Amino acid sequence: AEGYLIRIEKPLGSPVRRGDIVAVIENREPGFTFAPVGLRSPADGVISQFHVPLMARLDRGAKVFSVMDPKSIKVTAEVPAAAMD
């Protein structure tokens, strides 16, 4: 769908389940009436990033938000021996 990002249902950092509506877009083409369309989460996780601001014009295929799974993140930390004193 194309249109304007009119509402964000789940703010940054919110947990989401697959299929939850994250944002809503609306096509405001003159002379036509289109119902708002909910953009759904493609996976379970946390909203990690919005790629467009509110009220931005979106074209078909635009990247709107990212969802990451916090259970799949792995962090490795190395501390130099000099810092252990």
Backbone as CSV, one residue per row, in Angstrom:
resi,resn,N_x,N_y,N_z,CA_x,CA_y,CA_z,C_x,C_y,C_z
1,ALA,0.833,-1.192,0.000,0.000,0.000,0.000,0.872,1.248,0.000
2,GLU,0.327,2.319,-0.488,1.004,3.612,-0.489,0.195,4.579,0.344
3,GLY,0.835,5.621,0.853,0.112,6.625,1.616,1.018,7.346,2.585
4,TYR,0.402,7.893,3.632,1.115,8.648,4.657,1.054,7.891,5.976
5,LEU,2.144,7.896,6.700,2.195,7.263,8.019,1.453,8.173,8.984
6,ILE,0.231,7.800,9.348,-0.600,8.692,10.158,-0.588,8.366,11.646
7,ARG,-0.221,7.132,12.003,-0.275,6.765,13.418,0.711,5.650,13.711
8,ILE,1.360,5.726,14.860,2.241,4.659,15.331,1.561,4.020,16.533
9,GLU,1.200,2.763,16.411,0.478,2.048,17.460,1.420,1.494,18.537
10,LYS,2.613,1.105,18.143,3.591,0.522,19.068,4.852,1.382,19.021
11,PRO,5.171,2.110,20.096,6.358,2.967,20.073,7.655,2.156,20.105
12,LEU,8.753,2.844,19.854,10.079,2.240,19.859,10.308,1.507,21.176
13,GLY,10.808,0.286,21.104,11.091,-0.515,22.295,9.932,-1.367,22.764
14,SER,8.790,-1.252,22.116,7.612,-2.033,22.519,7.733,-3.479,22.069
15,PRO,7.338,-4.416,22.937,7.292,-5.810,22.488,6.109,-6.009,21.544
16,VAL,6.299,-6.810,20.516,5.233,-7.109,19.555,5.204,-8.603,19.279
17,ARG,4.040,-9.054,18.879,3.865,-10.436,18.434,3.634,-10.404,16.936
18,ARG,3.915,-11.494,16.302,3.672,-11.571,14.861,2.206,-11.270,14.568
19,GLY,1.970,-10.329,13.648,0.606,-9.960,13.271,0.056,-8.747,14.002
20,ASP,0.744,-8.256,15.049,0.292,-7.044,15.742,0.397,-5.850,14.800
21,ILE,-0.543,-4.933,14.883,-0.467,-3.712,14.084,0.511,-2.754,14.768
22,VAL,1.538,-2.357,14.030,2.586,-1.483,14.545,2.323,-0.032,14.144
23,ALA,1.881,0.191,12.928,1.645,1.541,12.418,0.469,1.511,11.438
24,VAL,-0.065,2.696,11.163,-1.209,2.809,10.259,-0.879,3.829,9.172
25,ILE,-1.171,3.459,7.929,-0.986,4.392,6.817,-2.342,4.679,6.172
26,GLU,-2.420,5.846,5.535,-3.661,6.243,4.882,-3.320,6.909,3.553
27,ASN,-4.019,6.502,2.514,-3.839,7.101,1.191,-4.790,8.288,1.081
28,ARG,-4.235,9.452,0.837,-5.040,10.677,0.763,-5.097,11.221,-0.663
29,GLU,-5.282,10.354,-1.607,-5.360,10.767,-3.006,-6.670,11.518,-3.243
30,PRO,-6.589,12.714,-3.840,-7.812,13.499,-4.060,-8.817,12.758,-4.956
31,GLY,-10.075,12.855,-4.577,-11.124,12.251,-5.381,-11.432,10.808,-5.030
32,PHE,-10.645,10.192,-4.157,-10.867,8.799,-3.773,-10.920,8.702,-2.254
33,THR,-11.610,7.709,-1.758,-11.662,7.455,-0.320,-11.102,6.060,-0.066
34,PHE,-9.988,6.002,0.649,-9.358,4.729,0.983,-9.392,4.535,2.490
35,ALA,-9.629,3.331,2.934,-9.591,3.028,4.360,-8.142,2.974,4.818
36,PRO,-7.859,3.397,6.061,-6.509,3.273,6.595,-6.077,1.806,6.623
37,VAL,-4.782,1.574,6.443,-4.238,0.218,6.403,-3.248,0.037,7.553
38,GLY,-3.424,-1.019,8.326,-2.501,-1.328,9.419,-1.298,-2.105,8.903
39,LEU,-0.113,-1.667,9.315,1.117,-2.395,8.980,1.421,-3.339,10.135
40,ARG,1.519,-4.621,9.836,1.661,-5.642,10.871,3.098,-6.097,11.052
41,SER,3.389,-6.522,12.270,4.726,-7.038,12.583,4.924,-8.384,11.886
42,PRO,6.066,-8.560,11.226,6.305,-9.825,10.535,6.796,-10.941,11.461
43,ALA,7.174,-10.582,12.710,7.735,-11.574,13.629,7.547,-11.117,15.073
44,ASP,7.728,-12.041,16.015,7.744,-11.689,17.433,9.044,-10.975,17.740
45,GLY,9.005,-10.014,18.655,10.230,-9.322,19.049,9.945,-7.967,19.660
46,VAL,10.857,-7.023,19.400,10.783,-5.670,19.942,10.979,-4.691,18.786
47,ILE,10.213,-3.608,18.786,10.408,-2.573,17.764,11.764,-1.936,18.022
48,SER,12.698,-2.116,17.086,14.060,-1.632,17.299,14.357,-0.341,16.544
49,GLN,13.571,-0.031,15.501,13.864,1.172,14.727,12.680,1.541,13.844
50,PHE,12.439,2.857,13.737,11.513,3.387,12.740,12.365,4.063,11.683
51,HIS,12.129,3.749,10.431,12.930,4.272,9.330,12.354,5.541,8.715
52,VAL,11.106,5.867,9.050,10.454,7.071,8.515,9.739,7.793,9.655
53,PRO,9.641,9.122,9.584,8.922,9.875,10.626,7.410,9.839,10.402
54,LEU,6.685,10.209,11.419,5.233,10.318,11.345,4.860,11.332,10.263
55,MET,3.822,11.064,9.520,3.309,11.876,8.411,4.193,11.856,7.165
56,ALA,5.135,10.946,7.100,5.974,10.807,5.901,5.181,10.112,4.799
57,ARG,5.467,10.471,3.573,4.838,9.823,2.408,5.582,8.532,2.139
58,LEU,4.840,7.445,2.035,5.430,6.127,1.809,5.052,5.614,0.427
59,ASP,6.032,5.111,-0.279,5.788,4.448,-1.549,5.720,2.951,-1.310
60,ARG,5.197,2.245,-2.258,5.096,0.798,-2.155,6.486,0.195,-1.944
61,GLY,6.614,-0.687,-0.959,7.877,-1.355,-0.673,8.795,-0.594,0.267
62,ALA,8.364,0.554,0.787,9.209,1.350,1.691,9.422,0.611,3.014
63,LYS,10.609,0.732,3.547,10.940,0.141,4.847,10.466,1.105,5.923
64,VAL,9.536,0.674,6.779,8.922,1.557,7.768,9.501,1.331,9.159
65,PHE,9.624,0.066,9.580,10.131,-0.231,10.915,10.892,-1.547,10.902
66,SER,11.662,-1.760,11.975,12.410,-3.015,12.137,12.010,-3.669,13.447
67,VAL,11.930,-4.991,13.429,11.637,-5.779,14.618,12.817,-6.714,14.844
68,MET,13.316,-6.744,16.084,14.401,-7.671,16.397,13.979,-8.567,17.547
69,ASP,14.555,-9.749,17.573,14.277,-10.706,18.636,15.402,-10.609,19.665
70,PRO,15.117,-10.069,20.874,16.185,-9.904,21.862,16.785,-11.220,22.348
71,LYS,16.077,-12.332,22.136,16.609,-13.626,22.562,17.719,-14.118,21.636
72,SER,17.796,-13.558,20.429,18.797,-14.028,19.471,20.055,-13.165,19.453
73,ILE,20.118,-12.141,20.311,21.300,-11.274,20.351,22.348,-11.894,21.264
74,LYS,23.567,-11.933,20.777,24.672,-12.489,21.552,25.743,-11.410,21.663
75,VAL,26.183,-11.148,22.880,27.203,-10.133,23.126,28.428,-10.803,23.713
76,THR,29.591,-10.478,23.145,30.862,-10.968,23.658,31.679,-9.766,24.087
77,ALA,32.142,-9.782,25.321,32.951,-8.663,25.834,34.324,-9.186,26.229
78,GLU,35.342,-8.427,25.851,36.714,-8.765,26.231,37.283,-7.624,27.052
79,VAL,37.843,-7.974,28.208,38.439,-6.977,29.091,39.926,-7.221,29.144
80,PRO,40.752,-6.180,28.855,42.194,-6.375,28.924,42.628,-6.642,30.361
81,ALA,43.709,-7.441,30.509,44.196,-7.816,31.835,44.596,-6.588,32.653
82,ALA,45.053,-5.511,32.004,45.454,-4.298,32.725,44.256,-3.634,33.408
83,ALA,43.076,-3.841,32.902,41.881,-3.226,33.477,41.377,-4.000,34.700
84,MET,41.922,-5.146,34.959,41.478,-5.990,36.066,42.102,-5.613,37.400
85,ASP,43.020,-4.648,37.422,43.697,-4.259,38.671,42.795,-3.521,39.599
